[in-house]
């Protein structure tokens, strides 16, 4: 069982976490992509029978990471809120209660496409909301996987996954980190999100997550 796997990228040590996040030890930073708070609530308002409790489950997973790793800053790589309906009082109440338990934690949100539609989180959540890219060390922290002229891009948006194939027609699709030469993708952190399959192309390292472990497959 490997709950985190250290890699070197741009002469920098990053930890790939089984919880579908990245920890950057030198910056004491936790990087989260595509948490999509309020997605289930937005679907329920459309009459779709989707599960309850996804916001609380995501917050509990965040709490576990913040307790395990020394974090001075939490950086969301876009899509913090899913839609305008995510600004519902019940969702925001849970977020405010959670924020109160981490009042001294610096939190930055890099706006993603869903954030632009949903609107910025309330100022009372005490988050620094910025456009992409956010340049930090050798990395351009972004939501959209667009190339940057001088920095290695760490992005979300695509929710990458890799399909493992077994004997016969057995297969299993798992979220993955996609580490490229100048651009790398994080899997979606949110527990109620889709995935896009990626291939094992040359110049790309793939690390899947599952069963509380991270391991390289290509």
N, CA, C and O of each residue as an XYZ file, in Angstrom:
872
protein
N       0.850     -1.192      0.000
C       0.000      0.000      0.000
C       0.885      1.241      0.000
O       1.736      1.393      0.877
N       0.697      2.123     -0.966
C       1.499      3.338     -1.090
C       0.564      4.540     -1.106
O       0.106      4.948     -2.173
N       0.268      5.124      0.082
C      -0.673      6.249      0.111
C      -0.144      7.497     -0.577
O      -0.922      8.366     -0.972
N       1.178      7.593     -0.724
C       1.722      8.673     -1.547
C       2.993      8.179     -2.229
O       3.710      7.323     -1.711
N       3.245      8.739     -3.395
C       4.379      8.319     -4.211
C       5.174      9.556     -4.617
O       4.671     10.379     -5.382
N       6.406      9.710     -4.123
C       7.215     10.875     -4.513
C       7.697     10.744     -5.963
O       8.110      9.669     -6.397
N       7.636     11.844     -6.694
C       8.224     11.915     -8.028
C       9.039     13.202     -8.110
O       8.866     14.115     -7.302
N       9.933     13.259     -9.102
C      10.664     14.490     -9.366
C      10.178     15.087    -10.668
O      10.111     14.407    -11.692
N       9.843     16.354    -10.619
C       9.342     17.062    -11.797
C       9.939     18.459    -11.789
O       9.780     19.198    -10.818
N      10.614     18.818    -12.847
C      11.290     20.116    -12.921
C      12.203     20.325    -11.707
O      12.218     21.392    -11.094
N      12.970     19.262    -11.377
C      13.915     19.294    -10.254
C      13.225     19.641     -8.932
O      13.826     20.226     -8.031
N      11.972     19.273     -8.845
C      11.162     19.538     -7.654
C      10.489     18.246     -7.214
O       9.962     17.505     -8.043
N      10.505     17.974     -5.926
C       9.841     16.778     -5.406
C       8.362     17.063     -5.161
O       8.006     17.996     -4.440
N       7.523     16.257     -5.763
C       6.084     16.297     -5.540
C       5.635     14.933     -5.071
O       6.214     13.919     -5.461
N       4.611     14.896     -4.239
C       4.042     13.632     -3.789
C       2.676     13.440     -4.434
O       1.778     14.264     -4.262
N       2.529     12.358     -5.168
C       1.232     11.991     -5.714
C       0.465     11.220     -4.639
O       0.940     10.203     -4.133
N      -0.706     11.708     -4.304
C      -1.462     11.124     -3.190
C      -2.576     10.216     -3.690
O      -3.203     10.480     -4.715
N      -2.805      9.149     -2.949
C      -3.862      8.200     -3.313
C      -5.240      8.838     -3.251
O      -6.192      8.320     -3.835
N      -5.353      9.952     -2.551
C      -6.626     10.672     -2.469
C      -6.851     11.584     -3.673
O      -7.763     12.411     -3.659
N      -6.029     11.441     -4.716
C      -6.168     12.196     -5.965
C      -5.821     13.668     -5.774
O      -6.563     14.553     -6.200
N      -4.707     13.912     -5.141
C      -4.199     15.259     -4.920
C      -2.682     15.213     -4.989
O      -2.088     14.136     -5.040
N      -2.061     16.376     -4.990
C      -0.600     16.485     -4.959
C      -0.201     17.278     -3.729
O      -0.796     18.308     -3.410
N       0.819     16.776     -3.043
C       1.432     17.522     -1.947
C       2.818     17.965     -2.385
O       3.606     17.167     -2.893
N       3.108     19.250     -2.183
C       4.384     19.851     -2.568
C       5.121     20.183     -1.272
O       4.871     21.225     -0.667
N       6.030     19.299     -0.843
C       6.643     19.479      0.483
C       7.368     20.804      0.660
O       7.227     21.438      1.706
N       8.142     21.244     -0.331
C       8.931     22.463     -0.166
C       8.047     23.683      0.045
O       8.455     24.627      0.721
N       6.856     23.680     -0.515
C       5.916     24.797     -0.368
C       4.876     24.550      0.718
O       4.062     25.423      1.023
N       4.910     23.346      1.302
C       3.863     22.932      2.244
C       2.490     23.226      1.653
O       1.614     23.798      2.302
N       2.334     22.811      0.389
C       1.117     23.127     -0.364
C       0.390     21.852     -0.767
O       1.011     20.878     -1.192
N      -0.913     21.870     -0.630
C      -1.773     20.796     -1.097
C      -2.518     21.298     -2.320
O      -3.198     22.322     -2.269
N      -2.384     20.557     -3.436
C      -3.010     20.946     -4.699
C      -4.192     20.032     -4.977
O      -4.061     18.808     -4.964
N      -5.350     20.637     -5.229
C      -6.602     19.920     -5.453
C      -7.212     20.415     -6.756
O      -7.324     21.622     -6.969
N      -7.604     19.501     -7.622
C      -8.265     19.883     -8.877
C      -9.694     19.356     -8.901
O      -9.955     18.223     -8.496
N     -10.606     20.181     -9.375
C     -11.956     19.728     -9.736
C     -12.687     19.039     -8.584
O     -13.045     17.864     -8.671
N     -12.896     19.781     -7.520
C     -13.654     19.204     -6.399
C     -15.158     19.330     -6.642
O     -15.924     18.510     -6.135
N     -15.596     20.320     -7.394
C     -16.991     20.445     -7.836
C     -17.987     20.398     -6.681
O     -18.923     19.599     -6.690
N     -17.780     21.253     -5.695
C     -18.761     21.330     -4.607
C     -20.132     21.713     -5.168
O     -20.247     22.565     -6.049
N     -21.154     21.066     -4.639
C     -22.522     21.391     -5.018
C     -22.983     20.779     -6.324
O     -24.052     21.136     -6.818
N     -22.212     19.867     -6.901
C     -22.631     19.263     -8.166
C     -23.886     18.419     -7.979
O     -24.825     18.511     -8.770
N     -23.901     17.603     -6.938
C     -25.064     16.747     -6.709
C     -26.313     17.593     -6.455
O     -27.401     17.272     -6.935
N     -26.143     18.678     -5.694
C     -27.288     19.555     -5.420
C     -27.822     20.167     -6.709
O     -29.033     20.291     -6.891
N     -26.906     20.549     -7.604
C     -27.326     21.127     -8.882
C     -28.110     20.105     -9.703
O     -29.103     20.456    -10.340
N     -27.676     18.851     -9.694
C     -28.384     17.815    -10.444
C     -29.750     17.516     -9.824
O     -30.722     17.270    -10.537
N     -29.815     17.540     -8.488
C     -31.096     17.271     -7.840
C     -32.113     18.360     -8.173
O     -33.306     18.083     -8.294
N     -31.641     19.594     -8.321
C     -32.564     20.684     -8.686
C     -33.095     20.507    -10.099
O     -34.122     21.080    -10.464
N     -32.386     19.710    -10.890
C     -32.859     19.385    -12.240
C     -33.741     18.135    -12.247
O     -34.174     17.678    -13.305
N     -34.003     17.585    -11.047
C     -34.859     16.411    -10.951
C     -34.145     15.088    -11.106
O     -34.793     14.052    -11.258
N     -32.798     15.100    -11.070
C     -32.042     13.862    -11.227
C     -31.852     13.178     -9.872
O     -31.523     13.846     -8.892
N     -32.052     11.859     -9.799
C     -31.898     11.137     -8.531
C     -30.436     10.815     -8.246
O     -29.975      9.708     -8.526
N     -29.713     11.770     -7.696
C     -28.290     11.586     -7.420
C     -28.083     11.541     -5.901
O     -28.956     11.970     -5.146
N     -26.932     11.026     -5.451
C     -26.742     10.808     -4.011
C     -26.610     12.098     -3.225
O     -26.189     13.130     -3.748
N     -26.987     12.012     -1.939
C     -26.774     13.100     -0.997
C     -25.433     12.880     -0.292
O     -24.868     11.787     -0.342
N     -24.932     13.927      0.364
C     -23.749     13.792      1.209
C     -22.420     13.927      0.503
O     -21.380     13.695      1.119
N     -22.415     14.302     -0.792
C     -21.141     14.378     -1.501
C     -20.273     15.527     -0.993
O     -19.052     15.388     -0.920
N     -20.884     16.659     -0.641
C     -20.101     17.781     -0.112
C     -19.408     17.396      1.174
O     -18.217     17.657      1.341
N     -20.141     16.775      2.089
C     -19.549     16.380      3.362
C     -18.463     15.337      3.170
O     -17.443     15.371      3.858
N     -18.671     14.407      2.238
C     -17.654     13.382      1.980
C     -16.371     14.009      1.453
O     -15.278     13.624      1.868
N     -16.494     14.977      0.536
C     -15.307     15.654      0.018
C     -14.590     16.431      1.116
O     -13.360     16.437      1.167
N     -15.339     17.080      1.989
C     -14.731     17.829      3.082
C     -14.022     16.901      4.064
O     -12.959     17.245      4.582
N     -14.587     15.754      4.319
C     -13.931     14.789      5.208
C     -12.618     14.297      4.620
O     -11.642     14.109      5.346
N     -12.588     14.088      3.306
C     -11.341     13.676      2.661
C     -10.300     14.784      2.731
O      -9.117     14.520      2.947
N     -10.743     16.025      2.548
C      -9.829     17.153      2.703
C      -9.281     17.226      4.127
O      -8.083     17.429      4.325
N     -10.153     17.061      5.110
C      -9.726     17.097      6.511
C      -8.646     16.046      6.778
O      -7.664     16.319      7.469
N      -8.832     14.859      6.233
C      -7.864     13.783      6.454
C      -6.493     14.153      5.882
O      -5.466     13.876      6.501
N      -6.477     14.771      4.710
C      -5.208     15.175      4.111
C      -4.544     16.293      4.911
O      -3.332     16.267      5.128
N      -5.327     17.268      5.346
C      -4.771     18.380      6.114
C      -4.242     17.914      7.466
O      -3.326     18.527      8.016
N      -4.800     16.851      8.000
C      -4.310     16.297      9.261
C      -3.031     15.479      9.049
O      -2.188     15.397      9.942
N      -2.892     14.875      7.867
C      -1.757     13.973      7.608
C      -0.512     14.719      7.150
O       0.606     14.324      7.481
N      -0.702     15.806      6.383
C       0.434     16.525      5.805
C       0.500     17.943      6.368
O      -0.527     18.563      6.642
N       1.722     18.446      6.535
C       1.907     19.793      7.053
C       1.603     20.781      5.933
O       2.395     20.930      5.003
N       0.475     21.446      6.017
C       0.008     22.316      4.936
C      -0.064     23.764      5.404
O      -0.774     24.093      6.355
N       0.680     24.614      4.724
C       0.569     26.045      4.969
C      -0.371     26.710      3.990
O      -0.838     27.826      4.214
N      -0.650     25.994      2.873
C      -1.558     26.561      1.877
C      -2.279     25.445      1.131
O      -1.736     24.365      0.896
N      -3.491     25.740      0.778
C      -4.343     24.834      0.013
C      -4.700     25.556     -1.279
O      -5.247     26.658     -1.253
N      -4.384     24.923     -2.414
C      -4.597     25.559     -3.711
C      -5.547     24.699     -4.533
O      -5.273     23.529     -4.799
N      -6.667     25.294     -4.931
C      -7.636     24.613     -5.783
C      -7.362     25.002     -7.234
O      -7.372     26.183     -7.582
N      -7.118     23.997     -8.077
C      -6.846     24.244     -9.494
C      -8.163     24.279    -10.280
O      -8.332     23.555    -11.261
N      -9.068     25.109     -9.842
C     -10.298     25.335    -10.583
C     -11.433     24.395    -10.250
O     -11.244     23.316     -9.690
N     -12.634     24.851    -10.620
C     -13.888     24.121    -10.428
C     -14.121     23.775     -8.960
O     -14.331     22.620     -8.589
N     -14.076     24.828     -8.142
C     -14.415     24.695     -6.727
C     -15.923     24.508     -6.577
O     -16.375     23.589     -5.894
N     -16.699     25.384     -7.217
C     -18.153     25.241     -7.259
C     -18.552     24.753     -8.649
O     -17.914     25.089     -9.647
N     -19.613     23.957     -8.695
C     -19.990     23.339     -9.960
C     -20.875     24.231    -10.826
O     -20.700     24.281    -12.044
N     -21.818     24.931    -10.210
C     -22.824     25.679    -10.975
C     -23.429     26.749    -10.073
O     -23.196     26.729     -8.864
N     -24.201     27.684    -10.629
C     -24.856     28.684     -9.773
C     -25.682     28.049     -8.656
O     -25.774     28.601     -7.559
N     -26.282     26.890     -8.934
C     -27.083     26.199     -7.913
C     -26.226     25.721     -6.734
O     -26.748     25.417     -5.662
N     -24.904     25.659     -6.944
C     -24.004     25.240     -5.862
C     -23.905     26.293     -4.765
O     -23.388     26.016     -3.683
N     -24.398     27.496     -5.039
C     -24.407     28.541     -4.023
C     -25.624     28.403     -3.097
O     -25.987     29.348     -2.396
N     -26.237     27.237     -3.101
C     -27.398     26.982     -2.242
C     -27.008     27.121     -0.772
O     -25.883     26.780     -0.408
N     -27.910     27.612      0.081
C     -27.588     27.826      1.497
C     -27.038     26.583      2.197
O     -26.119     26.696      3.009
N     -27.580     25.401      1.901
C     -27.118     24.197      2.593
C     -25.660     23.896      2.263
O     -24.879     23.543      3.147
N     -25.291     24.037      0.984
C     -23.909     23.782      0.584
C     -22.974     24.814      1.199
O     -21.929     24.461      1.746
N     -23.345     26.090      1.113
C     -22.486     27.143      1.650
C     -22.353     27.041      3.168
O     -21.306     27.375      3.721
N     -23.398     26.585      3.838
C     -23.326     26.421      5.286
C     -22.276     25.371      5.660
O     -21.503     25.564      6.599
N     -22.255     24.273      4.926
C     -21.244     23.242      5.185
C     -19.837     23.772      4.928
O     -18.910     23.479      5.683
N     -19.680     24.555      3.858
C     -18.369     25.108      3.548
C     -17.918     26.107      4.611
O     -16.741     26.137      4.970
N     -18.840     26.923      5.115
C     -18.479     27.879      6.165
C     -18.102     27.156      7.455
O     -17.147     27.551      8.124
N     -18.831     26.112      7.812
C     -18.496     25.345      9.018
C     -17.110     24.725      8.882
O     -16.324     24.727      9.829
N     -16.816     24.193      7.695
C     -15.501     23.589      7.471
C     -14.411     24.654      7.536
O     -13.364     24.433      8.143
N     -14.651     25.808      6.914
C     -13.641     26.862      6.901
C     -13.331     27.341      8.306
O     -12.189     27.693      8.600
N     -14.317     27.361      9.170
C     -14.099     27.825     10.544
C     -13.121     26.931     11.294
O     -12.445     27.392     12.213
N     -13.039     25.663     10.916
C     -12.095     24.748     11.579
C     -10.689     24.874     11.005
O      -9.743     24.306     11.551
N     -10.545     25.614      9.909
C      -9.235     25.828      9.291
C      -9.046     27.328      9.032
O      -8.638     27.736      7.944
N      -9.344     28.122     10.033
C      -9.384     29.575      9.851
C      -8.028     30.159      9.489
O      -7.969     31.200      8.835
N      -6.929     29.514      9.897
C      -5.597     30.066      9.655
C      -4.948     29.521      8.387
O      -3.807     29.866      8.081
N      -5.649     28.689      7.661
C      -5.100     28.095      6.453
C      -5.274     29.037      5.270
O      -6.384     29.496      4.998
N      -4.181     29.329      4.563
C      -4.266     30.143      3.349
C      -4.846     29.293      2.219
O      -4.325     28.221      1.909
N      -5.924     29.777      1.611
C      -6.592     29.037      0.543
C      -6.651     29.906     -0.703
O      -7.070     31.063     -0.651
N      -6.226     29.335     -1.819
C      -6.275     30.021     -3.110
C      -7.105     29.206     -4.085
O      -6.964     27.986     -4.169
N      -7.958     29.878     -4.810
C      -8.726     29.253     -5.890
C      -8.323     29.889     -7.208
O      -8.429     31.103     -7.382
N      -7.861     29.062     -8.131
C      -7.608     29.500     -9.501
C      -8.882     29.223    -10.287
O      -9.293     28.070    -10.411
N      -9.500     30.248    -10.809
C     -10.812     30.088    -11.432
C     -10.777     29.088    -12.591
O      -9.903     29.149    -13.456
N     -11.740     28.173    -12.589
C     -11.937     27.258    -13.701
C     -13.190     27.620    -14.479
O     -13.864     28.599    -14.157
N     -13.499     26.849    -15.484
C     -14.666     27.153    -16.313
C     -15.964     27.074    -15.524
O     -16.873     27.873    -15.752
N     -16.068     26.122    -14.598
C     -17.284     26.039    -13.780
C     -17.357     27.189    -12.773
O     -18.449     27.658    -12.453
N     -16.219     27.640    -12.277
C     -16.225     28.767    -11.344
C     -16.713     30.041    -12.022
O     -17.425     30.843    -11.418
N     -16.329     30.217    -13.270
C     -16.773     31.424    -13.978
C     -18.289     31.428    -14.141
O     -18.917     32.487    -14.135
N     -18.866     30.256    -14.285
C     -20.325     30.167    -14.415
C     -21.011     30.231    -13.048
O     -22.057     30.864    -12.901
N     -20.420     29.576    -12.058
C     -21.039     29.519    -10.729
C     -20.894     30.822     -9.966
O     -21.713     31.142     -9.105
N     -19.841     31.577    -10.286
C     -19.539     32.770     -9.512
C     -18.538     32.462     -8.416
O     -18.437     31.322     -7.962
N     -17.798     33.475     -7.990
C     -16.802     33.278     -6.938
C     -17.468     32.845     -5.637
O     -18.610     33.217     -5.366
N     -16.756     32.062     -4.835
C     -17.281     31.735     -3.501
C     -17.463     33.004     -2.679
O     -16.803     34.007     -2.951
N     -18.334     32.987     -1.691
C     -18.535     34.177     -0.857
C     -17.225     34.635     -0.219
O     -16.388     33.816      0.159
N     -17.059     35.943     -0.105
C     -15.848     36.495      0.502
C     -15.673     36.010      1.938
O     -14.554     35.962      2.447
N     -16.767     35.656      2.584
C     -16.715     35.192      3.966
C     -15.979     33.867      4.115
O     -15.637     33.480      5.232
N     -15.728     33.161      3.009
C     -14.938     31.931      3.074
C     -13.438     32.221      3.139
O     -12.637     31.312      3.358
N     -13.063     33.476      2.952
C     -11.665     33.851      3.135
C     -10.717     33.201      2.155
O      -9.631     32.764      2.536
N     -11.111     33.132      0.898
C     -10.278     32.532     -0.126
C      -9.747     33.609     -1.064
O     -10.441     34.575     -1.382
N      -8.507     33.427     -1.500
C      -7.921     34.305     -2.504
C      -8.252     33.729     -3.875
O      -7.746     32.667     -4.235
N      -9.092     34.411     -4.640
C      -9.550     33.911     -5.937
C      -8.802     34.654     -7.038
O      -8.840     35.882     -7.116
N      -8.114     33.878     -7.897
C      -7.246     34.486     -8.910
C      -7.508     33.840    -10.269
O      -8.001     32.714    -10.336
N      -7.181     34.551    -11.356
C      -7.254     33.933    -12.683
C      -6.037     33.047    -12.917
O      -5.033     33.148    -12.212
N      -6.144     32.180    -13.913
C      -4.982     31.372    -14.278
C      -4.098     32.142    -15.263
O      -4.588     32.979    -16.021
N      -2.782     31.851    -15.244
C      -2.078     30.904    -14.384
C      -1.597     31.569    -13.092
O      -1.443     32.789    -13.024
N      -1.368     30.752    -12.086
C      -0.675     31.177    -10.879
C       0.729     30.589    -10.960
O       0.898     29.370    -10.916
N       1.731     31.445    -11.077
C       3.110     30.983    -11.213
C       3.712     30.795     -9.825
O       3.736     31.719     -9.012
N       4.198     29.579     -9.568
C       4.778     29.246     -8.271
C       5.947     28.296     -8.520
O       5.760     27.169     -8.979
N       7.148     28.764     -8.213
C       8.332     27.969     -8.503
C       8.420     27.703     -9.999
O       8.234     28.617    -10.802
N       8.705     26.451    -10.385
C       8.818     26.138    -11.810
C       7.487     25.828    -12.480
O       7.456     25.440    -13.647
N       6.387     25.995    -11.752
C       5.100     25.532    -12.250
C       4.131     26.687    -12.532
O       4.119     27.704    -11.839
N       3.330     26.487    -13.568
C       2.165     27.330    -13.831
C       0.946     26.535    -13.375
O       0.570     25.547    -14.005
N       0.343     26.963    -12.300
C      -0.824     26.273    -11.754
C      -2.050     26.812    -12.473
O      -2.336     28.009    -12.428
N      -2.769     25.917    -13.133
C      -3.885     26.312    -13.982
C      -5.046     25.340    -13.822
O      -4.916     24.270    -13.227
N      -6.178     25.748    -14.371
C      -7.285     24.808    -14.524
C      -7.244     24.188    -15.916
O      -7.220     22.965    -16.056
N      -7.237     25.021    -16.925
C      -7.216     24.532    -18.303
C      -5.813     24.027    -18.665
O      -4.821     24.666    -18.314
N      -5.723     22.900    -19.355
C      -4.420     22.358    -19.744
C      -3.862     23.032    -20.996
O      -3.698     22.400    -22.040
N      -3.577     24.314    -20.872
C      -3.003     25.081    -21.971
C      -1.504     25.252    -21.732
O      -1.087     25.474    -20.595
N      -0.690     25.154    -22.776
C       0.767     25.292    -22.599
C       1.131     26.675    -22.060
O       0.443     27.664    -22.310
N       2.229     26.710    -21.318
C       2.769     27.972    -20.828
C       4.166     28.142    -21.414
O       4.906     27.162    -21.510
N       4.551     29.362    -21.809
C       5.828     29.525    -22.508
C       7.064     29.275    -21.661
O       8.118     28.949    -22.206
N       6.965     29.417    -20.343
C       8.177     29.322    -19.524
C       8.072     28.353    -18.354
O       9.099     27.993    -17.780
N       6.874     27.918    -17.976
C       6.690     27.089    -16.794
C       5.995     25.771    -17.157
O       5.210     25.692    -18.102
N       6.314     24.752    -16.372
C       5.628     23.464    -16.508
C       4.205     23.613    -15.947
O       4.025     24.095    -14.829
N       3.225     23.208    -16.706
C       1.824     23.383    -16.328
C       1.346     22.214    -15.461
O       1.533     21.048    -15.806
N       0.729     22.553    -14.336
C      -0.032     21.592    -13.537
C      -1.492     22.022    -13.632
O      -1.845     23.135    -13.240
N      -2.335     21.138    -14.151
C      -3.716     21.533    -14.444
C      -4.684     20.420    -14.094
O      -4.293     19.299    -13.769
N      -5.957     20.765    -14.170
C      -7.036     19.805    -13.969
C      -7.908     19.746    -15.208
O      -7.414     19.554    -16.319
N      -9.211     19.913    -15.012
C     -10.210     20.082    -16.059
C     -10.605     18.795    -16.778
O     -11.795     18.557    -16.984
N      -9.646     17.962    -17.165
C      -9.966     16.805    -18.010
C     -10.324     15.549    -17.225
O     -10.855     14.604    -17.809
N     -10.054     15.505    -15.932
C     -10.384     14.343    -15.095
C      -9.788     13.053    -15.691
O     -10.541     12.131    -16.004
N      -8.465     12.965    -15.855
C      -7.872     11.822    -16.559
C      -8.059     10.500    -15.834
O      -8.095     10.434    -14.606
N      -8.176      9.446    -16.641
C      -8.302      8.081    -16.131
C      -7.610      7.141    -17.112
O      -7.453      7.460    -18.291
N      -7.201      5.985    -16.612
C      -6.530      4.980    -17.443
C      -7.265      3.653    -17.263
O      -7.661      3.291    -16.155
N      -7.437      2.944    -18.363
C      -8.138      1.654    -18.316
C      -7.135      0.509    -18.225
O      -6.309      0.313    -19.116
N      -7.223     -0.237    -17.137
C      -6.418     -1.439    -16.962
C      -7.172     -2.619    -17.558
O      -8.364     -2.793    -17.303
N      -6.490     -3.416    -18.338
C      -7.115     -4.580    -18.991
C      -6.550     -5.871    -18.420
O      -5.344     -6.004    -18.214
N      -7.448     -6.821    -18.167
C      -7.043     -8.125    -17.653
C      -7.355     -9.215    -18.656
O      -7.501     -8.946    -19.848
N      -7.457    -10.426    -18.186
C      -7.746    -11.554    -19.059
C      -9.171    -11.462    -19.584
O     -10.063    -10.911    -18.938
N      -9.354    -12.014    -20.765
C     -10.677    -11.971    -21.368
C     -11.064    -10.534    -21.645
O     -10.289     -9.769    -22.218
N     -12.270    -10.172    -21.234
C     -12.753     -8.815    -21.456
C     -12.769     -7.985    -20.176
O     -13.421     -6.943    -20.107
N     -12.048     -8.456    -19.168
C     -12.028     -7.730    -17.910
C     -11.248     -6.426    -18.060
O     -10.167     -6.398    -18.648
N     -11.802     -5.370    -17.530
C     -11.110     -4.082    -17.534
C     -11.600     -3.245    -16.356
O     -12.689     -3.458    -15.824
N     -10.771     -2.299    -15.973
C     -11.081     -1.428    -14.844
C     -10.529     -0.050    -15.163
O      -9.350      0.095    -15.489
N     -11.379      0.958    -15.069
C     -10.967      2.325    -15.337
C     -10.714      3.037    -14.014
O     -11.593      3.104    -13.155
N      -9.496      3.573    -13.858
C      -9.106      4.219    -12.614
C      -8.611      5.632    -12.889
O      -7.980      5.879    -13.917
N      -8.893      6.571    -11.969
C      -8.340      7.916    -12.122
C      -6.824      7.860    -12.101
O      -6.231      6.965    -11.500
N      -6.200      8.831    -12.768
C      -4.745      8.799    -12.841
C      -4.159     10.200    -12.895
O      -4.821     11.167    -13.272
N      -2.887     10.273    -12.503
C      -2.048     11.437    -12.743
C      -1.368     11.225    -14.088
O      -0.861     10.140    -14.373
N      -1.360     12.247    -14.896
C      -0.755     12.191    -16.229
C       0.405     13.187    -16.246
O       0.184     14.395    -16.323
N       1.627     12.688    -16.173
C       2.817     13.529    -16.027
C       3.528     13.618    -17.369
O       4.096     12.634    -17.845
N       3.496     14.802    -17.979
C       4.105     15.009    -19.284
C       5.413     15.766    -19.204
O       5.904     16.071    -18.117
N       5.972     16.067    -20.361
C       7.252     16.760    -20.411
C       7.125     18.236    -20.051
O       8.020     18.787    -19.410
N       6.034     18.889    -20.448
C       5.832     20.304    -20.141
C       4.456     20.589    -19.547
O       4.140     21.727    -19.198
N       3.639     19.533    -19.436
C       2.285     19.704    -18.895
C       1.867     18.423    -18.181
O       2.066     17.322    -18.693
N       1.288     18.578    -17.000
C       0.836     17.429    -16.224
C      -0.579     17.678    -15.724
O      -0.966     18.810    -15.436
N      -1.343     16.590    -15.627
C      -2.753     16.666    -15.253
C      -3.003     15.933    -13.941
O      -2.465     14.853    -13.698
N      -3.828     16.546    -13.106
C      -4.282     15.911    -11.878
C      -5.641     15.270    -12.115
O      -6.437     15.782    -12.903
N      -5.918     14.153    -11.439
C      -7.279     13.602    -11.493
C      -8.243     14.500    -10.722
O      -7.823     15.307     -9.893
N      -9.516     14.355    -10.996
C     -10.534     15.109    -10.264
C     -10.604     14.617     -8.825
O     -10.678     13.414     -8.574
N     -10.580     15.552     -7.883
C     -10.667     15.195     -6.472
C     -12.099     14.864     -6.068
O     -12.321     14.011     -5.209
N     -13.064     15.529     -6.680
C     -14.466     15.354     -6.309
C     -14.935     13.923     -6.466
O     -14.531     13.218     -7.392
N     -15.790     13.504     -5.551
C     -16.266     12.129     -5.572
C     -17.441     11.894     -6.507
O     -17.910     10.763     -6.634
N     -17.924     12.942     -7.163
C     -19.083     12.805     -8.044
C     -18.764     13.514     -9.354
O     -19.396     14.505     -9.718
N     -17.753     12.971    -10.060
C     -17.298     13.563    -11.309
C     -17.078     12.464    -12.340
O     -16.869     11.305    -11.983
N     -17.125     12.826    -13.610
C     -16.814     11.891    -14.670
C     -15.308     11.791    -14.885
O     -14.529     12.432    -14.181
N     -14.904     10.978    -15.869
C     -13.495     10.806    -16.172
C     -13.299     10.729    -17.677
O     -14.197     10.318    -18.412
N     -12.109     11.132    -18.130
C     -11.733     11.030    -19.525
C     -10.523     10.110    -19.648
O      -9.492     10.345    -19.018
N     -10.651      9.066    -20.458
C      -9.552      8.112    -20.600
C      -8.390      8.719    -21.377
O      -8.586      9.416    -22.373
N      -7.176      8.442    -20.904
C      -5.958      8.866    -21.580
C      -5.142      7.628    -21.931
O      -5.287      6.579    -21.303
N      -4.289      7.760    -22.935
C      -3.456      6.652    -23.400
C      -2.040      6.786    -22.879
O      -1.612      7.854    -22.439
N      -1.331      5.681    -22.939
C       0.069      5.653    -22.523
C       0.946      6.052    -23.701
O       1.515      5.193    -24.375
N       1.055      7.340    -23.948
C       1.853      7.843    -25.061
C       3.308      8.044    -24.650
O       3.594      8.206    -23.463
N       4.238      8.036    -25.618
C       5.648      8.331    -25.309
C       5.783      9.729    -24.688
O       5.076     10.661    -25.070
N       6.689      9.851    -23.741
C       6.887     11.128    -23.079
C       5.876     11.434    -22.004
O       5.839     12.553    -21.492
N       5.054     10.467    -21.652
C       4.003     10.664    -20.651
C       4.078      9.542    -19.618
O       4.099      8.364    -19.973
N       4.116      9.910    -18.356
C       4.068      8.932    -17.271
C       2.662      8.916    -16.679
O       2.091      9.969    -16.397
N       2.117      7.741    -16.496
C       0.781      7.601    -15.933
C       0.857      6.877    -14.593
O       1.492      5.829    -14.469
N       0.205      7.450    -13.605
C       0.139      6.866    -12.264
C      -1.332      6.752    -11.878
O      -2.022      7.762    -11.747
N      -1.806      5.534    -11.698
C      -3.207      5.337    -11.337
C      -3.349      5.313     -9.817
O      -2.398      5.036     -9.087
N      -4.563      5.609     -9.367
C      -4.862      5.567     -7.941
C      -6.037      4.626     -7.717
O      -7.000      4.607     -8.483
N      -5.931      3.858     -6.659
C      -6.989      2.921     -6.295
C      -6.588      2.126     -5.089
O      -5.402      1.870     -4.882
N      -7.554      1.725     -4.279
C      -7.302      0.917     -3.083
C      -6.260      1.594     -2.185
O      -5.369      0.936     -1.648
N      -6.383      2.908     -2.033
C      -5.507      3.697     -1.179
C      -4.039      3.583     -1.579
O      -3.153      3.611     -0.725
N      -3.790      3.455     -2.872
C      -2.420      3.341     -3.352
C      -2.243      4.145     -4.639
O      -3.213      4.495     -5.313
N      -0.984      4.428     -4.961
C      -0.603      5.066     -6.220
C       0.483      4.208     -6.847
O       1.449      3.836     -6.181
N       0.327      3.894     -8.122
C       1.385      3.132     -8.789
C       1.454      3.487    -10.271
O       0.466      3.868    -10.899
N       2.675      3.342    -10.798
C       2.904      3.711    -12.194
C       2.476      2.565    -13.109
O       2.751      1.397    -12.835
N       1.804      2.920    -14.189
C       1.382      1.911    -15.163
C       2.001      2.148    -16.536
O       1.969      1.250    -17.378
N       2.557      3.314    -16.784
C       3.180      3.588    -18.082
C       4.182      4.719    -17.929
O       4.823      5.113    -18.903
